[in-house]
Amino acid sequence: MESCLLSLFLLVVFSSLVSSLSFHIGQTEKKCFIEEIPEQTRIIGHFQTHLYDEQRDDYLPANQTLRIFVEAKDPDEKVILFRQFGSERTFKFTSQKAGRHQICLQSSSSQRPLSAGGPLLVHLDIRAGERTNNYTEIAATDKLTELQLRIQQLTEQVRHIQRELDYQRLREKRFRDVDHRTNMWIFWWPVVRSLCVVSIITWMTNSC
C-alpha cells in the first residue's frame, strides 16, 4: 500500500515538472495561469505564437515583429519577471517563495501585424526544477561519464522531490490553520449570538 502511494506521489511530482497548453489570445488581451511552485525552483517557459492565414486556412508561425509581454508574480503579488519578447522566445525565473505563482502573456497592439486575422494561437511549455537542466550541455562542460551524469540527474530529482514534499507540508499546515479558525468560529458564533440576544432583551427590559 505504501509503495503504491509513493509511486502515485512520484507520478504526480514528475508530471507537475512539465506542463504544456495551447490557447487563443486576442489583441491586447492578457491571459494568466497559476502554477504551484516550491521555493528555490527554476522555471523555464517557451512560447510560440501563430497567426491565422485565410488563404491557407491554417495557423502559421507569426513573424518577429509581433511583441509579447511576459509577466510573472510570486504569491505576494510581487513582480519577479516583466519583459517584452518576439513571437517565439524562452523566459526564465527562479521562485524565491513557495506558493501560487501567476504567469501572464499579453500581445502588444502597436506591434501586431495589421494583416493578422482573428486571435493569436499560443503554444506554451513550462518546465520546472530538474526538468530545466540541459544534461547534454552539462556532460560536455563538466566532462562527465554516463554514470556520473546519471548520478547527478538522480541527485537533482531527489532535491526537487524534497522541495515538493516541503511545499506539501506547508500547504497542509495552512489548511489545518484555516480549518482550526473555521471550527473556532463555528463554535463561538452561537455563543456570541446568544449574548447579543440576551443583551438586547436586557436593554429593552430596563428601558421599559
GROMACS elastic network, one bead per residue, 0.5 to 0.9 nm:
[ bonds ]
;  ai    aj funct       b0    kb
    1     4     6  0.51360   500
    1     5     6  0.63440   500
    1     6     6  0.86788   500
    2     5     6  0.50837   500
    2     6     6  0.61229   500
    2     7     6  0.85674   500
    3     6     6  0.50057   500
    3     7     6  0.60894   500
    3     8     6  0.85504   500
    4     7     6  0.50787   500
    4     8     6  0.61465   500
    4     9     6  0.86128   500
    5     8     6  0.50339   500
    5     9     6  0.61497   500
    5    10     6  0.86345   500
    6     9     6  0.50808   500
    6    10     6  0.61782   500
    6    11     6  0.85524   500
    7    10     6  0.51428   500
    7    11     6  0.61398   500
    7    12     6  0.86693   500
    8    11     6  0.50586   500
    8    12     6  0.62729   500
    8    13     6  0.86607   500
    9    12     6  0.50916   500
    9    13     6  0.61381   500
    9    14     6  0.86717   500
   10    14     6  0.60816   500
   10    15     6  0.83616   500
   10   161     6  0.79398   500
   11    14     6  0.53767   500
   11    15     6  0.59815   500
   11    16     6  0.84480   500
   12    15     6  0.51959   500
   12    16     6  0.60839   500
   12    17     6  0.88171   500
   13    16     6  0.51710   500
   13    17     6  0.65746   500
   13   160     6  0.87575   500
   13   161     6  0.70206   500
   13   164     6  0.73238   500
   14    17     6  0.51373   500
   14    18     6  0.75084   500
   14   131     6  0.88531   500
   14   157     6  0.89654   500
   14   161     6  0.86787   500
   15    18     6  0.60427   500
   15    19     6  0.76441   500
   16    19     6  0.66524   500
   16    36     6  0.89309   500
   16   127     6  0.84907   500
   16   128     6  0.78662   500
   17   126     6  0.80077   500
   17   127     6  0.55871   500
   17   129     6  0.66161   500
   17   130     6  0.77670   500
   17   131     6  0.63966   500
   17   132     6  0.88202   500
   18   125     6  0.72667   500
   18   126     6  0.56934   500
   18   128     6  0.63856   500
   18   131     6  0.73676   500
   19   124     6  0.82300   500
   19   125     6  0.58445   500
   19   126     6  0.52539   500
   19   127     6  0.66104   500
   19   128     6  0.88460   500
   20   123     6  0.74901   500
   20   124     6  0.57161   500
   20   126     6  0.63339   500
   20   127     6  0.87418   500
   21   122     6  0.83058   500
   21   123     6  0.59951   500
   21   124     6  0.54577   500
   21   125     6  0.66252   500
   21   126     6  0.88550   500
   22   121     6  0.70634   500
   22   122     6  0.55329   500
   22   124     6  0.61800   500
   22   125     6  0.88161   500
   23   120     6  0.82351   500
   23   121     6  0.58426   500
   23   122     6  0.54242   500
   23   123     6  0.67746   500
   23   124     6  0.83584   500
   24   119     6  0.59558   500
   24   120     6  0.54092   500
   24   122     6  0.60742   500
   24   123     6  0.89823   500
   25    28     6  0.82078   500
   25    29     6  0.59683   500
   25    30     6  0.72961   500
   25    31     6  0.71629   500
   25   105     6  0.87087   500
   25   106     6  0.77185   500
   25   107     6  0.76634   500
   25   119     6  0.54396   500
   25   120     6  0.51715   500
   25   121     6  0.65583   500
   25   122     6  0.72710   500
   26    30     6  0.80720   500
   26   106     6  0.86335   500
   26   107     6  0.75809   500
   26   118     6  0.74242   500
   26   120     6  0.62102   500
   27    30     6  0.87364   500
   27   106     6  0.82084   500
   27   107     6  0.60438   500
   27   108     6  0.71272   500
   27   109     6  0.59265   500
   27   112     6  0.79365   500
   27   118     6  0.86483   500
   27   119     6  0.67356   500
   27   120     6  0.78423   500
   28   106     6  0.60512   500
   28   107     6  0.50150   500
   28   108     6  0.55792   500
   28   109     6  0.55177   500
   29   105     6  0.83795   500
   29   106     6  0.56913   500
   29   107     6  0.64719   500
   29   108     6  0.86592   500
   30    69     6  0.89732   500
   30   104     6  0.66308   500
   30   105     6  0.57286   500
   30   107     6  0.72529   500
   31   103     6  0.83505   500
   31   104     6  0.54367   500
   31   105     6  0.55283   500
   31   106     6  0.65163   500
   32    71     6  0.88243   500
   32   102     6  0.63880   500
   32   103     6  0.53993   500
   32   105     6  0.64843   500
   32   106     6  0.88208   500
   33   101     6  0.81821   500
   33   102     6  0.56212   500
   33   103     6  0.52446   500
   33   104     6  0.63198   500
   33   105     6  0.89203   500
   34   100     6  0.61396   500
   34   101     6  0.56250   500
   34   103     6  0.64609   500
   34   104     6  0.89273   500
   35    99     6  0.81289   500
   35   100     6  0.55790   500
   35   101     6  0.51810   500
   35   102     6  0.64102   500
   35   103     6  0.75807   500
   36    98     6  0.77359   500
   36    99     6  0.55486   500
   36   101     6  0.62340   500
   36   102     6  0.89374   500
   37    40     6  0.87837   500
   37    41     6  0.69569   500
   37    43     6  0.88311   500
   37    95     6  0.71795   500
   37    97     6  0.82207   500
   37    98     6  0.57075   500
   37    99     6  0.55823   500
   37   100     6  0.63367   500
   37   101     6  0.66903   500
   37   128     6  0.81083   500
   37   164     6  0.82011   500
   37   167     6  0.81126   500
   38    41     6  0.60070   500
   38    95     6  0.72342   500
   38    96     6  0.85199   500
   38    97     6  0.69435   500
   38    99     6  0.63588   500
   38   100     6  0.88513   500
   38   160     6  0.86407   500
   38   163     6  0.59607   500
   38   164     6  0.60086   500
   38   165     6  0.89301   500
   38   166     6  0.78611   500
   38   167     6  0.55810   500
   38   168     6  0.87635   500
   39    42     6  0.88839   500
   39    94     6  0.81692   500
   39    95     6  0.53279   500
   39    96     6  0.52442   500
   39    99     6  0.76606   500
   39   163     6  0.71853   500
   39   164     6  0.88996   500
   39   167     6  0.78250   500
   40    94     6  0.60597   500
   40    95     6  0.50607   500
   40    96     6  0.52820   500
   40    97     6  0.69805   500
   40    98     6  0.78560   500
   40   129     6  0.87166   500
   40   163     6  0.83118   500
   41    93     6  0.85203   500
   41    94     6  0.54497   500
   41    95     6  0.52930   500
   41    96     6  0.76834   500
   41    97     6  0.89286   500
   41    98     6  0.86793   500
   41   128     6  0.66889   500
   41   129     6  0.52858   500
   41   130     6  0.86521   500
   41   160     6  0.78900   500
   41   163     6  0.82374   500
   42    92     6  0.74040   500
   42    93     6  0.60329   500
   42    95     6  0.64810   500
   42   127     6  0.83099   500
   42   128     6  0.57543   500
   42   129     6  0.52199   500
   42   130     6  0.81129   500
   42   132     6  0.70284   500
   43    91     6  0.82778   500
   43    92     6  0.56161   500
   43    93     6  0.54178   500
   43    94     6  0.58758   500
   43    95     6  0.76119   500
   43   126     6  0.70016   500
   43   127     6  0.57903   500
   43   129     6  0.66133   500
   43   132     6  0.69365   500
   44    90     6  0.69753   500
   44    91     6  0.58319   500
   44    93     6  0.68107   500
   44    94     6  0.87472   500
   44   125     6  0.82354   500
   44   126     6  0.58019   500
   44   127     6  0.52458   500
   44   128     6  0.64901   500
   44   129     6  0.88245   500
   44   131     6  0.89462   500
   44   132     6  0.62589   500
   45    89     6  0.83963   500
   45    90     6  0.55856   500
   45    91     6  0.52497   500
   45    92     6  0.63309   500
   45    93     6  0.89039   500
   45   124     6  0.69859   500
   45   125     6  0.55495   500
   45   127     6  0.62696   500
   45   128     6  0.87175   500
   46    88     6  0.74821   500
   46    89     6  0.58200   500
   46    91     6  0.63910   500
   46    92     6  0.88656   500
   46   123     6  0.81584   500
   46   124     6  0.57864   500
   46   125     6  0.52316   500
   46   126     6  0.65440   500
   46   127     6  0.86738   500
   47    87     6  0.78927   500
   47    88     6  0.55813   500
   47    89     6  0.58419   500
   47    90     6  0.66114   500
   47    91     6  0.86162   500
   47   122     6  0.66876   500
   47   123     6  0.54234   500
   47   125     6  0.63587   500
   47   126     6  0.87253   500
   48    61     6  0.75595   500
   48    62     6  0.82828   500
   48    87     6  0.61642   500
   48    89     6  0.69780   500
   48   121     6  0.82396   500
   48   122     6  0.56748   500
   48   123     6  0.51971   500
   48   124     6  0.67186   500
   49    60     6  0.84626   500
   49    61     6  0.60984   500
   49    62     6  0.57805   500
   49    63     6  0.87692   500
   49    66     6  0.87978   500
   49    68     6  0.89930   500
   49    87     6  0.54114   500
   49    88     6  0.62625   500
   49   120     6  0.64576   500
   49   121     6  0.56439   500
   49   123     6  0.64989   500
   49   124     6  0.88816   500
   50    59     6  0.55561   500
   50    60     6  0.50960   500
   50    63     6  0.86181   500
   50    87     6  0.80699   500
   50   120     6  0.58025   500
   50   122     6  0.63806   500
   50   123     6  0.84112   500
   51    58     6  0.83012   500
   51    59     6  0.52120   500
   51    60     6  0.54544   500
   51    61     6  0.62886   500
   51    62     6  0.55224   500
   51    63     6  0.89334   500
   51   116     6  0.63027   500
   51   117     6  0.70810   500
   51   118     6  0.76928   500
   51   119     6  0.72532   500
   51   120     6  0.53531   500
   51   121     6  0.64265   500
   52    56     6  0.85173   500
   52    57     6  0.70802   500
   52    58     6  0.56799   500
   52    60     6  0.62501   500
   52    61     6  0.88150   500
   52    62     6  0.89251   500
   52   116     6  0.69206   500
   52   117     6  0.58640   500
   52   118     6  0.66655   500
   52   119     6  0.77129   500
   52   120     6  0.74042   500
   52   121     6  0.80222   500
   53    56     6  0.55247   500
   53    57     6  0.55511   500
   53    58     6  0.54837   500
   53    59     6  0.58361   500
   53    60     6  0.65884   500
   53   116     6  0.78046   500
   53   117     6  0.71573   500
   54    58     6  0.70197   500
   54    59     6  0.87416   500
   54   117     6  0.75174   500
   55    58     6  0.80835   500
   56    59     6  0.82208   500
   56    60     6  0.89142   500
   59    62     6  0.87677   500
   59   120     6  0.87483   500
   59   121     6  0.74999   500
   61    87     6  0.80877   500
   61    88     6  0.87566   500
   62    65     6  0.81736   500
   62    66     6  0.69325   500
   62    87     6  0.60124   500
   62    88     6  0.82864   500
   62   113     6  0.88750   500
   62   120     6  0.86779   500
   63    66     6  0.62011   500
   63    86     6  0.81864   500
   63    87     6  0.63806   500
   63    88     6  0.88065   500
   63   113     6  0.85135   500
   64    67     6  0.73713   500
   64    85     6  0.89065   500
   64    86     6  0.52130   500
   64    87     6  0.52551   500
   64    88     6  0.76173   500
   65    86     6  0.67507   500
   65    87     6  0.73760   500
   65   111     6  0.61575   500
   65   112     6  0.68937   500
   65   113     6  0.72641   500
   66    85     6  0.84202   500
   66    86     6  0.58000   500
   66    87     6  0.54089   500
   66   107     6  0.77353   500
   66   108     6  0.72910   500
   66   109     6  0.87189   500
   66   110     6  0.88676   500
   66   111     6  0.53767   500
   66   113     6  0.66938   500
   67    84     6  0.65044   500
   67    85     6  0.56133   500
   67    87     6  0.60456   500
   67   106     6  0.86051   500
   67   107     6  0.60803   500
   67   108     6  0.54172   500
   67   109     6  0.83079   500
   67   110     6  0.86135   500
   67   111     6  0.59111   500
   67   112     6  0.68019   500
   68    83     6  0.83859   500
   68    84     6  0.56217   500
   68    85     6  0.51704   500
   68    86     6  0.59904   500
   68    87     6  0.65268   500
   68    88     6  0.86690   500
   68   105     6  0.66449   500
   68   106     6  0.56132   500
   68   108     6  0.59760   500
   69    82     6  0.71146   500
   69    83     6  0.57556   500
   69    85     6  0.62255   500
   69    86     6  0.87435   500
   69   104     6  0.79857   500
   69   105     6  0.56421   500
   69   106     6  0.50873   500
   69   107     6  0.62470   500
   69   108     6  0.71159   500
   70    81     6  0.72899   500
   70    82     6  0.56465   500
   70    83     6  0.55002   500
   70    84     6  0.62997   500
   70    85     6  0.74831   500
   70    91     6  0.81104   500
   70   103     6  0.73497   500
   70   104     6  0.57495   500
   70   106     6  0.67184   500
   71    79     6  0.71933   500
   71    80     6  0.77183   500
   71    81     6  0.52838   500
   71    83     6  0.67265   500
   71    84     6  0.89017   500
   71   102     6  0.80101   500
   71   103     6  0.58186   500
   71   104     6  0.50827   500
   71   105     6  0.65614   500
   71   106     6  0.85547   500
   72    77     6  0.88837   500
   72    78     6  0.83701   500
   72    79     6  0.58803   500
   72    80     6  0.56772   500
   72    82     6  0.66160   500
   72    93     6  0.84187   500
   72   101     6  0.70394   500
   72   102     6  0.55286   500
   72   104     6  0.62995   500
   73    76     6  0.75691   500
   73    77     6  0.52243   500
   73    78     6  0.52022   500
   73    80     6  0.55481   500
   73    81     6  0.70654   500
   73    82     6  0.89758   500
   73   100     6  0.88284   500
   73   101     6  0.56629   500
   73   102     6  0.51157   500
   73   103     6  0.66480   500
   73   104     6  0.86450   500
   74    77     6  0.53084   500
   74    78     6  0.53905   500
   74    79     6  0.66432   500
   74    80     6  0.67645   500
   74    95     6  0.72946   500
   74    96     6  0.79459   500
   74    97     6  0.70644   500
   74    98     6  0.83228   500
   74    99     6  0.74459   500
   74   100     6  0.68792   500
   74   102     6  0.66523   500
   75    78     6  0.73470   500
   75    97     6  0.73157   500
   75    98     6  0.74877   500
   75    99     6  0.54922   500
   75   100     6  0.52071   500
   75   101     6  0.55028   500
   75   102     6  0.77758   500
   76    79     6  0.88447   500
   76    97     6  0.88516   500
   76    99     6  0.89712   500
   76   100     6  0.89850   500
   76   101     6  0.88061   500
   77    80     6  0.89906   500
   77   101     6  0.82968   500
   77   102     6  0.82055   500
   79    82     6  0.70359   500
   80    93     6  0.74560   500
   80    94     6  0.85620   500
   80    95     6  0.83707   500
   81    91     6  0.88445   500
   81    92     6  0.83368   500
   81    93     6  0.69979   500
   83    91     6  0.87315   500
   84   108     6  0.89511   500
   85    88     6  0.74608   500
   85    89     6  0.64365   500
   85    90     6  0.86640   500
   85    91     6  0.88301   500
   86    89     6  0.63670   500
   95    98     6  0.70634   500
   95    99     6  0.89893   500
   95   101     6  0.83641   500
   98   101     6  0.84287   500
   98   167     6  0.65397   500
   98   170     6  0.86445   500
   99   167     6  0.77971   500
   99   171     6  0.84815   500
  107   111     6  0.85015   500
  107   112     6  0.75535   500
  107   120     6  0.85156   500
  108   111     6  0.57014   500
  108   112     6  0.61949   500
  109   112     6  0.52382   500
  109   113     6  0.85613   500
  110   113     6  0.84468   500
  111   114     6  0.87259   500
  112   115     6  0.86881   500
  112   116     6  0.75858   500
  113   116     6  0.55782   500
  114   117     6  0.82671   500
  116   119     6  0.80776   500
  116   120     6  0.84902   500
  117   120     6  0.85346   500
  127   130     6  0.84890   500
  127   131     6  0.59129   500
  127   132     6  0.58197   500
  128   131     6  0.57660   500
  128   132     6  0.58958   500
  129   132     6  0.58421   500
  129   133     6  0.78889   500
  129   156     6  0.81633   500
  129   157     6  0.80973   500
  129   159     6  0.88895   500
  129   160     6  0.60716   500
  130   133     6  0.57629   500
  130   153     6  0.76735   500
  130   156     6  0.56883   500
  130   157     6  0.57999   500
  130   159     6  0.84079   500
  130   160     6  0.65369   500
  131   134     6  0.80830   500
  131   157     6  0.85783   500
  133   136     6  0.88553   500
  133   137     6  0.86746   500
  133   138     6  0.80404   500
  133   153     6  0.87886   500
  134   137     6  0.54921   500
  134   138     6  0.62872   500
  134   139     6  0.87724   500
  135   139     6  0.59226   500
  135   140     6  0.84430   500
  135   149     6  0.74019   500
  135   153     6  0.77915   500
  136   139     6  0.52602   500
  136   140     6  0.63206   500
  136   141     6  0.86918   500
  137   140     6  0.51521   500
  137   141     6  0.60529   500
  137   142     6  0.85034   500
  138   141     6  0.51621   500
  138   142     6  0.59130   500
  138   143     6  0.78183   500
  138   144     6  0.78702   500
  138   149     6  0.81500   500
  139   142     6  0.54418   500
  139   143     6  0.52712   500
  139   145     6  0.72791   500
  139   146     6  0.81064   500
  139   148     6  0.87180   500
  139   149     6  0.64048   500
  140   143     6  0.50626   500
  140   144     6  0.70199   500
  141   144     6  0.80690   500
  144   147     6  0.79027   500
  144   148     6  0.56785   500
  144   149     6  0.58206   500
  145   148     6  0.51434   500
  145   149     6  0.60594   500
  145   150     6  0.85222   500
  146   149     6  0.51099   500
  146   150     6  0.61297   500
  146   151     6  0.86741   500
  147   150     6  0.50734   500
  147   151     6  0.62271   500
  147   152     6  0.86745   500
  148   151     6  0.51120   500
  148   152     6  0.62352   500
  148   153     6  0.86016   500
  149   152     6  0.51125   500
  149   153     6  0.61354   500
  149   154     6  0.86617   500
  150   153     6  0.50032   500
  150   154     6  0.61787   500
  150   155     6  0.85470   500
  151   154     6  0.51408   500
  151   155     6  0.61073   500
  151   156     6  0.86709   500
  152   156     6  0.62372   500
  152   157     6  0.86292   500
  153   156     6  0.52135   500
  153   157     6  0.62778   500
  153   158     6  0.87552   500
  154   158     6  0.61953   500
  154   159     6  0.86586   500
  155   158     6  0.51507   500
  155   159     6  0.62816   500
  155   160     6  0.87158   500
  156   159     6  0.50839   500
  156   160     6  0.62440   500
  156   161     6  0.86579   500
  157   160     6  0.51361   500
  157   161     6  0.61909   500
  157   162     6  0.86135   500
  158   161     6  0.50592   500
  158   162     6  0.61436   500
  158   163     6  0.86890   500
  159   162     6  0.50602   500
  159   163     6  0.63263   500
  159   164     6  0.86680   500
  160   163     6  0.50739   500
  160   164     6  0.61922   500
  160   165     6  0.86364   500
  161   165     6  0.61399   500
  161   166     6  0.86038   500
  162   165     6  0.50435   500
  162   166     6  0.61859   500
  162   167     6  0.85868   500
  163   166     6  0.50547   500
  163   167     6  0.61534   500
  163   168     6  0.86127   500
  164   167     6  0.50630   500
  164   168     6  0.61557   500
  164   169     6  0.86614   500
  165   168     6  0.50391   500
  165   169     6  0.62348   500
  165   170     6  0.86372   500
  166   169     6  0.51543   500
  166   170     6  0.63050   500
  166   171     6  0.87779   500
  167   171     6  0.62388   500
  167   172     6  0.86250   500
  168   171     6  0.50492   500
  168   172     6  0.61583   500
  168   173     6  0.86235   500
  169   172     6  0.50458   500
  169   173     6  0.61844   500
  169   174     6  0.86794   500
  170   173     6  0.51109   500
  170   174     6  0.62913   500
  170   175     6  0.86327   500
  171   174     6  0.51146   500
  171   175     6  0.61436   500
  171   176     6  0.86285   500
  172   175     6  0.50230   500
  172   176     6  0.61621   500
  172   177     6  0.86296   500
  173   176     6  0.50943   500
  173   177     6  0.62054   500
  173   178     6  0.86898   500
  174   177     6  0.50760   500
  174   178     6  0.62343   500
  174   179     6  0.85233   500
  175   178     6  0.51486   500
  175   179     6  0.60290   500
  175   180     6  0.85017   500
  176   180     6  0.59772   500
  176   181     6  0.85766   500
  177   180     6  0.50869   500
  177   181     6  0.62345   500
  177   182     6  0.85837   500
  178   181     6  0.51891   500
  178   182     6  0.61190   500
  178   183     6  0.86007   500
  179   182     6  0.50946   500
  179   183     6  0.61384   500
  179   184     6  0.86002   500
  180   183     6  0.51479   500
  180   184     6  0.61621   500
  180   185     6  0.86142   500
  181   184     6  0.50893   500
  181   185     6  0.61713   500
  181   186     6  0.86308   500
  182   185     6  0.50990   500
  182   186     6  0.61911   500
  182   187     6  0.85986   500
  183   186     6  0.50186   500
  183   187     6  0.61150   500
  183   188     6  0.86589   500
  184   187     6  0.50035   500
  184   188     6  0.61010   500
  184   189     6  0.83551   500
  185   188     6  0.52440   500
  185   189     6  0.57078   500
  186   189     6  0.55055   500
  186   190     6  0.74639   500
  187   190     6  0.67791   500
  187   191     6  0.75810   500
  188   191     6  0.51615   500
  188   192     6  0.61790   500
  188   193     6  0.85820   500
  189   192     6  0.51421   500
  189   193     6  0.60454   500
  189   194     6  0.85180   500
  190   193     6  0.50118   500
  190   194     6  0.60095   500
  190   195     6  0.85625   500
  191   194     6  0.51339   500
  191   195     6  0.62167   500
  191   196     6  0.86565   500
  192   195     6  0.51222   500
  192   196     6  0.62193   500
  192   197     6  0.86981   500
  193   196     6  0.51036   500
  193   197     6  0.62750   500
  193   198     6  0.86823   500
  194   197     6  0.50898   500
  194   198     6  0.61509   500
  194   199     6  0.85169   500
  195   198     6  0.50553   500
  195   199     6  0.60106   500
  195   200     6  0.85719   500
  196   199     6  0.50391   500
  196   200     6  0.61679   500
  196   201     6  0.85937   500
  197   200     6  0.51662   500
  197   201     6  0.61614   500
  197   202     6  0.85429   500
  198   201     6  0.51190   500
  198   202     6  0.60222   500
  198   203     6  0.85088   500
  199   202     6  0.50985   500
  199   203     6  0.60691   500
  199   204     6  0.85720   500
  200   203     6  0.51017   500
  200   204     6  0.61149   500
  200   205     6  0.85096   500
  201   204     6  0.51740   500
  201   205     6  0.60725   500
  201   206     6  0.86033   500
  202   205     6  0.50695   500
  202   206     6  0.61318   500
  202   207     6  0.85238   500
  203   206     6  0.52085   500
  203   207     6  0.60675   500
  203   208     6  0.86579   500
  204   207     6  0.50941   500
  204   208     6  0.62960   500
  205   208     6  0.53208   500
